[in-house]
Amino acid sequence: MTNSVVHLLLVAVIQEQDLDSATTALQNVGASLTYLSSAGGFLGRRNATLLIGIPLGAKDKALGALHEVCRQRIEYMTLPLEGSPMPMPAPVPVTVGGATVFALPVERFEQI
């Protein structure tokens, strides 16, 4: 996004295994980005939090790129069976992945 003014900041939390493809897809639509390693609170899995600078009119392209590459997956979490005399873990399917995106208007942008 050379010499473009950022009008919108997208904060996207994605699964770490989608990071490379998401970074490439976002760069292909002209977005500039920075990523931070993060961890999910519920499952404790490793995530990536992307700070994505979007020029005017490029929001739909950036969201489309994330939608294409950040897919949902089924993972299994083991929980103890309720009321069981012995704590036997039972695998429970949990849907993880995709992208959680927050859009924030940019009041001021400076590139130093």
ZAVOBA-623067 format. One record per atom (N, C-alpha, C): x, y, z; residue in one letter. Coordinates in steps of 0.2 Angstrom, whole numbers, plus 2048, in hexadecimal, padded with zeros to 3 digits. Example, Ala and Ser with C-alpha at 12.3 -4.5 7.8 and 13.67 -1.06 7.14 Angstrom:
residues 2
8427E4827A/83E7EA827A/8427F0827A/8407F5823S/8447FB824S/840800827S/
***
This chain:
residues 112
8047FA800M/800800800M/804806800M/8098077FBT/80D80C7FBT/80A8137F9T/80B8187FDN/80981F7FCN/80181F7FDN/7FE81A800S/7F781B801S/7F581D808S/7F0820809V/7EE82280FV/7E981D812V/7EA81B818V/7E681681CV/7E081981FV/7DA81781DH/7D481981FH/7D1815824H/7D380F824L/7D080A828L/7D580582BL/7D4803831L/7D97FE834L/7D47F8836L/7D67F2833L/7D37EC834L/7D77E8839L/7D57E683EV/7D87E2843V/7D57DB842V/7D97D6840A/7D67CF83EA/7DA7CA843A/7D67C6846V/7D97C084AV/7D87BA846V/7DD7B7844I/7DD7B1840I/7E17AB843I/7E07A5840Q/7E47A0843Q/7EB7A0840Q/7F079E844E/7F779F842E/7F979B83BE/7F579583AQ/7F7792834Q/7F479582DQ/7F079A82ED/7ED79E829D/7F17A5827D/7F67A682BL/7FA7AC82BL/7FE7AD825L/8017A9822D/8057AA81CD/8007AB816D/7FB7A7815S/7F67A8810S/7F37AF810S/7F17B1817A/7ED7B7818A/7F27BD816A/7F87BD818T/7FD7C2817T/7FE7C3810T/7FF7BE80CT/7FF7BE805T/7F97C1801T/7F37BE803A/7ED7C1800A/7EC7C8802A/7ED7CA808L/7EC7D2809L/7F17D6806L/7F87D4805Q/7FC7D8801Q/7FA7D87FAQ/7F77D37F7N/7F57D37F0N/7F07D87EFN/7EC7DA7F4V/7E67DF7F3V/7E97E67F5V/7EF7E77F7G/7F27ED7F8G/7F17EF7FFG/7F07EB804A/7F07ED80BA/7F77EC80EA/7F87F1813S/7FE7F0817S/7FC7ED81ES/8017E9820L/7FF7E6827L/8057E482BL/8037E3831T/8087E1836T/8047DB83AT/8087D683CY/8057D1840Y/8087D0847Y/8047CE84CL/8067CD852L/8047C6854L/8087C2858S/8077BC85AS/8027BC860S/7FD7B8860S/7F87B8866S/7F57B1867S/7F27B186CA/7EF7AA86EA/7E77AB870A/7E37A686EG/7DC7A686FG/7DB7A5877G/7D67A8879G/7D47A7880G/7D17A1882G/7CC79F87DF/7C879987FF/7CC79287EF/7CF791878L/7D378B877L/7DB78C878L/7DD792879G/7E479387AG/7E8792874G/7E579286ER/7E9790868R/7ED797866R/7F2795862R/7F679B85FR/7F279E859R/7F27A585AN/7EF7A9855N/7F37AE852N/7F17B284DA/7F57B884BA/7F07BD84BA/7F27C384DT/7EE7C984DT/7F17CD848T/7ED7CF842L/7EF7D383DL/7ED7DA83EL/7F17DF83DL/7EF7E683DL/7F07E8835L/7EA7E9832I/7EA7EA82BI/7E87F1829I/7EC7F5826G/7EB7FC824G/7E77FC81DG/7E17FF81CI/7DD7FE816I/7DC805813I/7DE80680DP/7DD80D80AP/7D580D808P/7D3813807L/7CC814805L/7CA8107FFL/7C480C800G/7C18087FBG/7C48017FAG/7C97FF7FFA/7CC7F87FEA/7C97F3804A/7C47F6808K/7C27F180DK/7BF7EB80BK/7BB7EB806D/7B87E5803D/7BD7E0800D/7C27E27FDK/7C77DE7FAK/7CB7DB800K/7CC7DE805A/7D07DB80BA/7CC7D680EA/7C67D8810L/7C17D3813L/7C07CD80FL/7C07CE808G/7BF7C8804G/7C57C4804G/7CB7C7804A/7D17C3804A/7D27BF80BA/7D07C2810L/7D07BE817L/7CB7B8817L/7C57BA814H/7C07B5813H/7C27AF80FH/7C67B080AE/7C87AA806E/7CD7A6809E/7D27A980DV/7D77A5810V/7D77A3817V/7D27A681BC/7D27A4822C/7CC7A0823C/7CD799823R/7C8794823R/7C679282AR/7C078F82BQ/7BF78C831Q/7C0785831Q/7C2782837R/7C477B838R/7C177883ER/7C077283EI/7BD76E844I/7C376B848I/7C476D84EE/7C976A852E/7C5767858E/7C976285CY/7C675F861Y/7C9761868Y/7C576386CM/7C7765873M/7C575F878M/7C975D87CT/7C7758881T/7C575B888T/7BF75988AL/7BC75B890L/7BA755894L/7BA75589BP/7B875089FP/7B174F89EP/7AE74889EL/7A774789EL/7A47498A5L/79F74C8A5E/79B74E8ABE/7987488AEE/7997488B5G/7957428B9G/79973C8B8G/79F73B8B5S/7A27358B4S/7A77348BBS/7A772E8BDP/7AB72D8C3P/7B272E8C2P/7B472C8BCM/7BB72E8BAM/7BC7338B5M/7C17378B5P/7C173D8B0P/7C373B8AAP/7BF7388A6M/7C173689FM/7BF73B89AM/7C473D896P/7C3743891P/7BF74088BP/7BB745889A/7B6744884A/7B874987EA/7BA747878P/7BB74C873P/7B5750871P/7B5756871V/7AF75A86FV/7B275E868V/7AE75E863P/7B076285DP/7AE76A85EP/7B376E85CV/7B377585DV/7B5778856V/7B177D854T/7B278084ET/7B778684FT/7BD78684CV/7C278B84DV/7C378E846V/7C7794846G/7C9797840G/7C579C83DG/7C679E837G/7C37A3834G/7C77A9836G/7C37AF836A/7C77B5838A/7C27B983CA/7C47BC841T/7C07C1845T/7C37C8843T/7BF7CC840V/7C17D383EV/7BE7D8841V/7C27DD843F/7BF7E4846F/7C17E9841F/7BD7EE83FA/7BE7F383BA/7BE7FA83FA/7C47FD83EL/7C4804842L/7C680983DL/7C280F83EP/7C4814839P/7CA81883CP/7CE81A837V/7D481D839V/7D3825838V/7D482883EE/7D482F83EE/7DA83383CE/7E083083DR/7E683383BR/7EB82D839R/7EE82E833F/7F382A831F/7FA82D82FF/7FF82B832E/80682E830E/80A82882EE/80E829829Q/813824828Q/81A828828Q/81E82682DI/82482982FI/82A82582DI/
***
